[in-house]
Amino acid sequence: MLTIEPITLKETERIWQLRNDVATRREFGTPVISYAQCLDWVANVANGKTEEYVFLAKDDKLGNVGLVILEKHGTEMEIHVTIDHAHRVRRGYGKQAIKLATDWAMMNGADRVVANIREENYKGLFAFESSGYKEVKNYLGPKNISYFEYEIRNVNKI
């Protein structure tokens, strides 16, 4: 069974590994970060000093298998999900993490949750589609990389 739990300082090393994964950096558009940078980021998130909510996706038998970031933008949240490369194949962790984080966002006041997914990330596109997200648009992002924007709206707030 998969759960999501807010990050704490004691998990910084695992978070650092997940953030620096090549596929994660490519999808999130982020550079390699040092352990010290990660420690500062985790401390700020854990102490509520950012507009980000960050969770570790945990399997009850395997432990930490992924990372979920929700960035707050007014009444919207942008979701980013990464699953450790060793656990990406056919276990459904991505879809489960998306659903759990989306439910959390909606219960915590989000009107809408948005995902921006690289066009070539067909597994990510499928995971969001099968989690109830709808395609909004296709656009060229930084470095002329094609992205799809997906959204899900909070039906309890409409």
C-alpha positions as a Markdown table, in Angstrom:
| # | Residue | x | y | z |
|---|---|---|---|---|
| 1 | Met | 0.0 | 0.0 | 0.0 |
| 2 | Leu | 1.3 | 3.5 | -0.9 |
| 3 | Thr | 1.0 | 6.5 | 1.4 |
| 4 | Ile | 2.4 | 10.0 | 1.2 |
| 5 | Glu | 4.0 | 11.7 | 4.2 |
| 6 | Pro | 5.4 | 15.2 | 4.6 |
| 7 | Ile | 9.1 | 15.4 | 4.4 |
| 8 | Thr | 11.4 | 15.8 | 7.4 |
| 9 | Leu | 15.1 | 16.6 | 7.8 |
| 10 | Lys | 15.9 | 13.0 | 8.6 |
| 11 | Glu | 15.0 | 12.0 | 5.0 |
| 12 | Thr | 17.2 | 14.6 | 3.3 |
| 13 | Glu | 19.6 | 12.1 | 1.9 |
| 14 | Arg | 16.8 | 10.1 | 0.2 |
| 15 | Ile | 15.2 | 13.3 | -1.1 |
| 16 | Trp | 18.6 | 14.5 | -2.4 |
| 17 | Gln | 18.9 | 11.2 | -4.4 |
| 18 | Leu | 15.4 | 11.5 | -5.8 |
| 19 | Arg | 15.9 | 15.2 | -6.8 |
| 20 | Asn | 19.1 | 14.5 | -8.6 |
| 21 | Asp | 17.9 | 11.5 | -10.6 |
| 22 | Val | 18.5 | 12.2 | -14.3 |
| 23 | Ala | 14.9 | 11.5 | -15.4 |
| 24 | Thr | 13.6 | 13.7 | -12.5 |
| 25 | Arg | 15.8 | 16.6 | -13.4 |
| 26 | Arg | 14.9 | 16.4 | -17.0 |
| 27 | Glu | 11.1 | 16.3 | -16.2 |
| 28 | Phe | 11.2 | 19.0 | -13.6 |
| 29 | Gly | 13.7 | 21.1 | -15.5 |
| 30 | Thr | 16.0 | 21.4 | -12.5 |
| 31 | Pro | 19.8 | 21.3 | -12.2 |
| 32 | Val | 21.9 | 19.0 | -10.0 |
| 33 | Ile | 21.8 | 20.2 | -6.4 |
| 34 | Ser | 24.4 | 19.7 | -3.7 |
| 35 | Tyr | 23.5 | 18.0 | -0.4 |
| 36 | Ala | 23.8 | 21.3 | 1.4 |
| 37 | Gln | 21.3 | 22.9 | -1.0 |
| 38 | Cys | 18.9 | 20.1 | -0.5 |
| 39 | Leu | 19.2 | 20.3 | 3.2 |
| 40 | Asp | 18.4 | 24.0 | 3.1 |
| 41 | Trp | 15.4 | 23.4 | 0.8 |
| 42 | Val | 14.1 | 20.5 | 3.0 |
| 43 | Ala | 14.5 | 22.7 | 6.1 |
| 44 | Asn | 12.6 | 25.5 | 4.5 |
| 45 | Val | 9.8 | 23.3 | 3.3 |
| 46 | Ala | 9.5 | 21.4 | 6.6 |
| 47 | Asn | 9.3 | 24.7 | 8.5 |
| 48 | Gly | 6.6 | 26.1 | 6.2 |
| 49 | Lys | 8.9 | 28.8 | 4.8 |
| 50 | Thr | 7.9 | 28.1 | 1.1 |
| 51 | Glu | 4.8 | 27.8 | -0.9 |
| 52 | Glu | 5.6 | 24.1 | -1.5 |
| 53 | Tyr | 4.2 | 21.0 | 0.1 |
| 54 | Val | 6.5 | 18.1 | -0.4 |
| 55 | Phe | 5.8 | 14.4 | 0.4 |
| 56 | Leu | 7.6 | 11.2 | 0.2 |
| 57 | Ala | 5.7 | 8.4 | -1.4 |
| 58 | Lys | 6.1 | 5.3 | 0.8 |
| 59 | Asp | 5.4 | 1.7 | 0.2 |
| 60 | Asp | 4.7 | -0.2 | 3.4 |
| 61 | Lys | 7.2 | -2.9 | 2.5 |
| 62 | Leu | 9.8 | -1.1 | 0.3 |
| 63 | Gly | 10.0 | 2.3 | 2.1 |
| 64 | Asn | 10.5 | 5.6 | 0.2 |
| 65 | Val | 9.8 | 5.0 | -3.5 |
| 66 | Gly | 9.1 | 8.5 | -4.8 |
| 67 | Leu | 8.7 | 12.3 | -4.2 |
| 68 | Val | 5.7 | 14.5 | -4.7 |
| 69 | Ile | 5.9 | 18.3 | -4.8 |
| 70 | Leu | 2.8 | 20.6 | -4.8 |
| 71 | Glu | 3.6 | 24.2 | -5.5 |
| 72 | Lys | 0.9 | 26.6 | -4.4 |
| 73 | His | -0.1 | 29.4 | -6.8 |
| 74 | Gly | -3.1 | 31.2 | -5.2 |
| 75 | Thr | -6.0 | 28.7 | -5.2 |
| 76 | Glu | -4.2 | 26.4 | -7.7 |
| 77 | Met | -1.5 | 23.9 | -7.1 |
| 78 | Glu | 1.0 | 22.5 | -9.5 |
| 79 | Ile | 2.0 | 18.9 | -9.0 |
| 80 | His | 5.3 | 17.2 | -9.7 |
| 81 | Val | 5.8 | 13.5 | -9.2 |
| 82 | Thr | 8.9 | 11.3 | -9.5 |
| 83 | Ile | 9.2 | 7.6 | -8.7 |
| 84 | Asp | 12.6 | 6.1 | -8.1 |
| 85 | His | 14.0 | 4.4 | -11.3 |
| 86 | Ala | 14.1 | 1.0 | -9.5 |
| 87 | His | 10.3 | 1.2 | -8.8 |
| 88 | Arg | 9.0 | 2.8 | -12.0 |
| 89 | Val | 7.9 | -0.4 | -13.8 |
| 90 | Arg | 4.3 | -1.7 | -13.6 |
| 91 | Arg | 3.7 | -1.1 | -9.9 |
| 92 | Gly | 1.3 | 1.9 | -10.3 |
| 93 | Tyr | 3.2 | 4.0 | -7.8 |
| 94 | Gly | 3.0 | 7.1 | -10.0 |
| 95 | Lys | -0.7 | 6.9 | -10.4 |
| 96 | Gln | -1.2 | 6.2 | -6.7 |
| 97 | Ala | 1.0 | 9.1 | -5.7 |
| 98 | Ile | -0.9 | 11.4 | -8.1 |
| 99 | Lys | -4.2 | 10.4 | -6.6 |
| 100 | Leu | -3.1 | 10.8 | -3.0 |
| 101 | Ala | -1.5 | 14.2 | -3.6 |
| 102 | Thr | -4.4 | 15.4 | -5.6 |
| 103 | Asp | -6.8 | 14.4 | -2.9 |
| 104 | Trp | -4.6 | 16.2 | -0.3 |
| 105 | Ala | -4.5 | 19.3 | -2.5 |
| 106 | Met | -8.3 | 19.4 | -2.9 |
| 107 | Met | -8.9 | 18.8 | 0.8 |
| 108 | Asn | -6.5 | 21.7 | 1.6 |
| 109 | Gly | -8.4 | 24.2 | -0.5 |
| 110 | Ala | -7.1 | 23.9 | -4.1 |
| 111 | Asp | -9.6 | 24.8 | -6.8 |
| 112 | Arg | -7.5 | 23.2 | -9.5 |
| 113 | Val | -4.4 | 21.1 | -9.7 |
| 114 | Val | -2.2 | 21.4 | -12.8 |
| 115 | Ala | 0.5 | 19.1 | -14.2 |
| 116 | Asn | 3.0 | 20.1 | -16.9 |
| 117 | Ile | 4.4 | 17.0 | -18.5 |
| 118 | Arg | 7.0 | 16.6 | -21.2 |
| 119 | Glu | 5.5 | 15.3 | -24.4 |
| 120 | Glu | 7.9 | 12.3 | -24.6 |
| 121 | Asn | 6.9 | 11.2 | -21.0 |
| 122 | Tyr | 4.1 | 8.9 | -22.2 |
| 123 | Lys | 4.1 | 7.0 | -18.9 |
| 124 | Gly | 3.5 | 10.3 | -17.0 |
| 125 | Leu | 0.8 | 11.4 | -19.4 |
| 126 | Phe | -1.0 | 8.1 | -19.0 |
| 127 | Ala | -0.7 | 8.2 | -15.2 |
| 128 | Phe | -2.3 | 11.7 | -15.1 |
| 129 | Glu | -5.0 | 10.8 | -17.6 |
| 130 | Ser | -5.9 | 7.6 | -15.7 |
| 131 | Ser | -6.0 | 9.6 | -12.5 |
| 132 | Gly | -8.8 | 11.8 | -13.8 |
| 133 | Tyr | -6.7 | 14.7 | -15.2 |
| 134 | Lys | -7.8 | 16.3 | -18.5 |
| 135 | Glu | -5.5 | 17.7 | -21.2 |
| 136 | Val | -5.8 | 21.5 | -21.4 |
| 137 | Lys | -3.2 | 22.5 | -23.9 |
| 138 | Asn | 0.1 | 21.6 | -25.6 |
| 139 | Tyr | 2.8 | 24.3 | -25.6 |
| 140 | Leu | 6.5 | 24.9 | -26.1 |
| 141 | Gly | 8.4 | 25.4 | -22.9 |
| 142 | Pro | 12.0 | 26.3 | -22.2 |
| 143 | Lys | 14.5 | 25.1 | -24.8 |
| 144 | Asn | 11.6 | 24.5 | -27.2 |
| 145 | Ile | 10.6 | 21.4 | -25.4 |
| 146 | Ser | 7.0 | 20.4 | -26.0 |
| 147 | Tyr | 4.8 | 20.0 | -22.9 |
| 148 | Phe | 1.2 | 19.0 | -22.2 |
| 149 | Glu | -0.7 | 20.8 | -19.5 |
| 150 | Tyr | -3.2 | 18.6 | -17.6 |
| 151 | Glu | -5.7 | 19.7 | -14.9 |
| 152 | Ile | -8.2 | 18.4 | -12.5 |
| 153 | Arg | -10.7 | 20.7 | -10.8 |
| 154 | Asn | -12.2 | 20.5 | -7.4 |
| 155 | Val | -15.8 | 19.5 | -8.0 |
| 156 | Asn | -16.7 | 20.4 | -4.4 |
| 157 | Lys | -15.7 | 24.1 | -5.0 |
| 158 | Ile | -17.6 | 24.6 | -8.3 |
